[in-house]
Amino acid sequence: MKILAIESSCDETAAAVVEDGRKILSSVVDTQIETHALYGGVVPEIASRRHMEAVVRVTEQALADAQLDAHEVDAVAATCAPGLIGALLVGANFGKSLAFALGKPFIPVHHIRGHLAAAYLAYPALEPPFLALIASGGHSEIVQVRDYTTFEILGGTRDDAAGEAFDKVARVLGVGYPGGPKIDALAQQGDPTRYTLPDPHIKDAPLDFSFSGLKTAVINLAHNAAQKGETIDREGLAASFCAAVVRTLVPRLELAVGETHAQRVVCAGGVAANSFLRAALQDMAERTGTQLYLPPLALCGDNAAMIGSQAYHEACAGHVGTTQQNAFATAPIGADIRQKRSR
């Protein structure tokens, strides 16, 4: 089954053609980073307008790269939740309209399910069940993946997600947007023990995260140094922050491995590209005897190939949308986003 997929949940307009959920025939990503870097973060209205300008172009390019005519695909998929609602509506409505015009099924896809499906593209032999750590811009969760469309959240963030914290710390350190790769690069030159940063624990919820206090601690360190006329060790603070994020994520994931007796662990999402986290996960896998699946960096960020991969499994489960399909800014990973929400 060849699926044409559209992704537009944030600031990347992407299209891809994926075969049987495992093989990428084409993948095109149009990024808006330079535009939003001017503002220090994503401006939703600008993102939506840019998606409208780019969606036809990237779709045509994805079809051309796959050497396919639009009528040769078997279905059209699009991210329908979660994300910036205006941005989502561009891709969802375009994908839905294209599917209707071609007489093909339309497959609505949950963005975070897509991030997990990136592992299927990188490791074609991987199958559920497995344990997953999702670490992206707006989501930090430990999820039990029971099958391709059944998920149980074991732990999650109580406030900011790891990716949000990276962007806010990057702004404080003056390295710009997007924060993740810039903080990672800066941290390579620093001492991760240079600053002492908090590792909050949630009472009675040992698998839950909190990044708000960590973010605030970094902001206070920088502001206090500025008020005293002191120079902050930017490299050391970046490295200390990365180490603190790892201390927040990895021990909880390791605890979940012990509780679930998981044999396979997947890490997915934009923060999964962080070099400190990838190294710590490798160490954890060796300690616990688990098999670790880390998608390549190109599949960690937002892309349409991961949406096409998950769409295949949604289609196999009969999860097909209709012309009434809506987009939703928020939706838990286990939600059936085909259902219209009541007012």
Salt bridges, closest charged atoms under 4 A:
GLU7 OE1 - HIS111 ND1 3.23
GLU19 OE2 - LYS2 NZ 3.80
ASP30 OD2 - ARG50 NH2 3.64
ASP30 OD1 - ARG57 NH1 3.23
GLU45 OE2 - ARG49 NE 2.74
GLU53 OE1 - ARG50 NE 3.89
GLU152 OE1 - ARG146 NH2 2.26
ASP160 OD2 - LYS168 NZ 3.41
ASP160 OD2 - LYS215 NZ 3.09
ASP199 OD2 - HIS201 NE2 3.47
ASP199 OD1 - ARG252 NH1 3.52
ASP208 OD2 - ARG158 NE 2.63
ASP233 OD2 - ARG194 NE 3.27
GLU254 OE1 - ARG287 NH2 2.54
ASP302 OD1 - HIS111 NE2 3.09
ASP302 OD1 - HIS115 NE2 3.21
GLU314 OE2 - ARG113 NH1 2.73
GLU314 OE1 - HIS319 ND1 2.67
ASP336 OD2 - ARG338 NH2 2.83
